[in-house]
Amino acid sequence: MSIEKIKKLREMTGAGMLDVKKALEASDDDIDAAVEWLRVNGISKAAKKADRIAAEGSIFIEKEGNKIVMAEINAETDFVSTNEKFIEGSKKIVHAILKSSVKTDDVNGVLSLDLDGTTIEHYLINMTATIGEKISLRRFVSLENDENKGFYKHANGKIGSIITGVNINEEILRDVSMHIAAMSPEFLSKDDISAEIIEHETQLANEELAEQLEGKPENIKENIIKGKVNKVLSSNVLLEQPFVKDPNKKVKDLTGDGHFTSFFRFEVGEGIDKKEENFAEEVAKQMNV
């Protein structure tokens, strides 16, 4: 068992010294077989954590030329989001996506990409085994076109946003991406609101205003309901929102001769049901793993 092989295997897998030695001993000093041995054992360790809820983590963004990638990579606790191995590994994953031709949200396509001599799927398994928490790639967006792009990642790494447009300068794109992070719009323009959503909001308005509208003529009722629905929906439309840096303007007033084409906003853990657990119970549970 040579020092060179031990070093190479550690670099390839990120495994500890003792695990690397065990792998080489179990594999008759064969590097490829040792990698497989570590994968199998990594899977064995990570399997205990597979059903845990990973709702913490960070947003990662990387841009190169006319391509940009934003990804949410999750862990079980907020502590791990500042872990150097988590940050380094996550950045490698995002860079691999940036260099690939995988389309937005094709997570299975990403998991099969090569990274450090293995697949991203096994790379995440190794991260889970090494860090001691379930690590997972939840979602990502990958954009490559001739449109202008701006992005923003909040200082705590929990919120990230991307805005694309045509004939929009870099400063405005940056400001609007910050606005998106702060105001969390759901739609780019009113045209993006589906008939189903309008119908749903109309039903809610009818229920909420039932007493207020009682006895009023039908045409007055319709106008009041439309007004409320329009107000509610407009508050979630990016172009109609008052710009956070200058509330006297709407976002649509910033476009000049250009126009915005799309936006994306990720917030760590949004939509995931988090388990509330007593800290002492969680420590006891970890000790029994």
ChimeraX attribute file (.defattr): number of C-alpha atoms within 10 A of each C-alpha:
attribute: neighborCount
match mode: 1-to-1
recipient: residues
	/A:1	11
	/A:2	10
	/A:3	8
	/A:4	9
	/A:5	16
	/A:6	21
	/A:7	13
	/A:8	14
	/A:9	23
	/A:10	17
	/A:11	13
	/A:12	16
	/A:13	21
	/A:14	19
	/A:15	21
	/A:16	13
	/A:17	13
	/A:18	9
	/A:19	17
	/A:20	24
	/A:21	20
	/A:22	14
	/A:23	25
	/A:24	23
	/A:25	13
	/A:26	13
	/A:27	16
	/A:28	11
	/A:29	17
	/A:30	14
	/A:31	18
	/A:32	11
	/A:33	15
	/A:34	23
	/A:35	22
	/A:36	14
	/A:37	19
	/A:38	21
	/A:39	21
	/A:40	14
	/A:41	16
	/A:42	22
	/A:43	18
	/A:44	13
	/A:45	18
	/A:46	22
	/A:47	15
	/A:48	13
	/A:49	19
	/A:50	16
	/A:51	9
	/A:52	14
	/A:53	19
	/A:54	25
	/A:55	24
	/A:56	23
	/A:57	28
	/A:58	27
	/A:59	25
	/A:60	23
	/A:61	23
	/A:62	16
	/A:63	18
	/A:64	11
	/A:65	8
	/A:66	12
	/A:67	16
	/A:68	22
	/A:69	21
	/A:70	27
	/A:71	26
	/A:72	26
	/A:73	28
	/A:74	27
	/A:75	26
	/A:76	20
	/A:77	14
	/A:78	15
	/A:79	10
	/A:80	20
	/A:81	22
	/A:82	13
	/A:83	12
	/A:84	11
	/A:85	15
	/A:86	23
	/A:87	17
	/A:88	10
	/A:89	16
	/A:90	27
	/A:91	18
	/A:92	15
	/A:93	23
	/A:94	25
	/A:95	19
	/A:96	17
	/A:97	27
	/A:98	22
	/A:99	11
	/A:100	14
	/A:101	12
	/A:102	17
	/A:103	15
	/A:104	17
	/A:105	14
	/A:106	13
	/A:107	15
	/A:108	11
	/A:109	16
	/A:110	23
	/A:111	18
	/A:112	13
	/A:113	16
	/A:114	17
	/A:115	17
	/A:116	12
	/A:117	12
	/A:118	16
	/A:119	15
	/A:120	24
	/A:121	19
	/A:122	20
	/A:123	25
	/A:124	23
	/A:125	25
	/A:126	23
	/A:127	23
	/A:128	23
	/A:129	24
	/A:130	18
	/A:131	16
	/A:132	16
	/A:133	22
	/A:134	24
	/A:135	30
	/A:136	21
	/A:137	21
	/A:138	15
	/A:139	16
	/A:140	23
	/A:141	21
	/A:142	22
	/A:143	18
	/A:144	16
	/A:145	11
	/A:146	12
	/A:147	16
	/A:148	17
	/A:149	27
	/A:150	23
	/A:151	26
	/A:152	22
	/A:153	21
	/A:154	14
	/A:155	8
	/A:156	11
	/A:157	18
	/A:158	20
	/A:159	22
	/A:160	28
	/A:161	26
	/A:162	27
	/A:163	25
	/A:164	23
	/A:165	19
	/A:166	15
	/A:167	14
	/A:168	20
	/A:169	15
	/A:170	13
	/A:171	10
	/A:172	15
	/A:173	23
	/A:174	18
	/A:175	17
	/A:176	27
	/A:177	25
	/A:178	24
	/A:179	21
	/A:180	26
	/A:181	22
	/A:182	15
	/A:183	17
	/A:184	18
	/A:185	22
	/A:186	18
	/A:187	20
	/A:188	20
	/A:189	18
	/A:190	15
	/A:191	9
	/A:192	10
	/A:193	16
	/A:194	9
	/A:195	10
	/A:196	9
	/A:197	11
	/A:198	15
	/A:199	12
	/A:200	12
	/A:201	19
	/A:202	18
	/A:203	13
	/A:204	14
	/A:205	18
	/A:206	20
	/A:207	10
	/A:208	12
	/A:209	14
	/A:210	12
	/A:211	9
	/A:212	11
	/A:213	16
	/A:214	10
	/A:215	9
	/A:216	10
	/A:217	9
	/A:218	11
	/A:219	9
	/A:220	11
	/A:221	18
	/A:222	15
	/A:223	11
	/A:224	17
	/A:225	21
	/A:226	17
	/A:227	12
	/A:228	17
	/A:229	20
	/A:230	15
	/A:231	11
	/A:232	13
	/A:233	18
	/A:234	19
	/A:235	17
	/A:236	19
	/A:237	21
	/A:238	25
	/A:239	22
	/A:240	20
	/A:241	19
	/A:242	18
	/A:243	21
	/A:244	17
	/A:245	12
	/A:246	9
	/A:247	10
	/A:248	10
	/A:249	14
	/A:250	15
	/A:251	22
	/A:252	17
	/A:253	12
	/A:254	17
	/A:255	17
	/A:256	10
	/A:257	8
	/A:258	12
	/A:259	15
	/A:260	24
	/A:261	14
	/A:262	13
	/A:263	21
	/A:264	21
	/A:265	21
	/A:266	23
	/A:267	19
	/A:268	21
	/A:269	21
	/A:270	10
	/A:271	8
	/A:272	11
	/A:273	10
	/A:274	13
	/A:275	10
	/A:276	6
	/A:277	8
	/A:278	9
	/A:279	9
	/A:280	9
	/A:281	10
	/A:282	11
	/A:283	10
	/A:284	11
	/A:285	10
	/A:286	10
	/A:287	8
	/A:288	7
	/A:289	8
